[in-house]
Amino acid sequence: MAPAAAAVAVADDEDDYEDYIPVSKRRATDALRFRLCKPAAPSSTASLPPPPPASTDNKASLLATHAQLKHSTPELTATERLIQQEKELLEDLSSTAKPLVPVAQAARGITYTSPLHTGWKPPLRLRRMPRGRADELRRRWHILVEGDDVPPPARDFRDDLRLPDPVLRVLRERGIVRPTPIQVQGLPVVLSGRDMIGIAFTGSGKTLVFVLPLVMLALQEETLMPVVPGEGPFGMVICPSRELAKQTYDVIETFLAPLRQAGFPEIRPMLCIGGVDMRTQLDVLNKGVHIVVATPGRLKDLLAKKKMNLDNCRYLTLDEADRLVDLGFEDDIREVIDHLKSQRQTLLFSATMPEKIQNFAKSALVKPVTVNVGRAGAANLDVIQEVEYVKEEARIIYLLECLQKTPPPVLIFCENKTDVDYIHEYLLLKGVEAVAIHGGKDQEERQNAIEFFKSGKKDVLVGTDVASKGLDFPDIQHVINYDMPAEIENYVHRIGRTGRCGKTGVATTFINRNQTETTLLDLKHLLKEAKQRIPPVLAELVDPLADAEAIAQESGVKGCQTCGGLGHRIADCPKRERQNSMAMAASRRDQYGGGGYRGEM
């Protein structure tokens, strides 16, 4: 290259040359730019100089970009932030929950899109019922439905549902002439083969909604192809407690005996619960069984030992479904479902069905129909709720006064077994005919206590929440909560033992300083919803959710989506905190084996 040309090239390079800027100086410049990007305080009148123009050669820092994006995003109100937080919490809970489907079905990627076909059809006049007329009937009975192609409501057992004469005769003998609201809509849905989530207050007749179609299905299957020894069942009902399973089994037997006498095929049910000799259950299985009513533990045991199979099971009901999940039976239910070989009709029933449980259940259902009579978790309006502030040491004395409010029988609920035994002994010393029931007693004692109480031989039943889940005591006029349960769902189930089948009842609840403010707020809102008297001690409580109504309107959800409590939102739910604590404890047991380091000490 010529010298002159070389000199020109060097001059050009010097013109494009930029001085090196140290890192510390660049950071200081970016920090200054970030501070200048922030908006001025409202009280300040001084005008800040505009930020220096960004160099076209250097990219904007991440801090400056974040500040610009933050100021360009519209500011959320407190209500909108709370709703967004709840959505994130629910999404997090839903993402950790596995779908309630058999492992083999999930592994093969099998997805059912059509519900099961049954031999039942609504009468022609129901099928031709205009949609507006069906909606009008549902509004009249306060029935809320969700789902596609919902069958029309049926108002008569004989003409609309076409049940056999022996079944109709049993219903008349039990004083059941017309269907209740949950039966009006629930029975057509279940008889037509649809998956269903049934929500209705306690004592509304939910048991018949899944028992009658189950009996009809068993009759149909036995007629088409009789059961051979060792085969079955066609349908299964899973309950959270032995007492509820025994009660459901007795209801099924009530309908099967007249059908056998009328010449219908023999249907063999089986009660599969712990505390009962397994040889008796195996004898029924060896003959071939049509219907199984079970608790999760014994059912899982029989399936693991290959004493029973679910190859032909096409009908699965989870009674008190939310209780099954809350009481730690979720893993047992999953093991049972893994034994199902084909598509089945799945039904879930409860009086308290929080949004979280409904979303979890829908993962296993095919085109489900949700039938809701009233708000999920609402108290029975036929129960007069009385709340009394009673000091801890005065409860046992005041208990005797409360027993004189109404004639027997009376139910008394306690949180722990020790209080049950203490009250039982105290009442016996005072000459009160009382029996007790809790999880620490063997099955024979528990069953005898229930039978003595139902038959009227005993006036008072003292028990833990094991007696609150679905048990039917038709003549109870009074329920006493010796202590307020920690979760509002248990309170709803407890007071639901009275005021059943259209009758009225009284529920008296003792509260004091031992209850948390969250629980008392839930109770206050529940009383307000049911238009009951709110005692001064609850009325004085300051509600932290002053704009709860606005939140409910914007989010479309009233109260907590985990437990159904109206006095708090999901972020402050004590039930969610308890479940998280249990999950952490379980993870530690898995890691360290059985009990952490304590097992090695």
Disulfide bonds with the S-S distance in Angstrom:
none
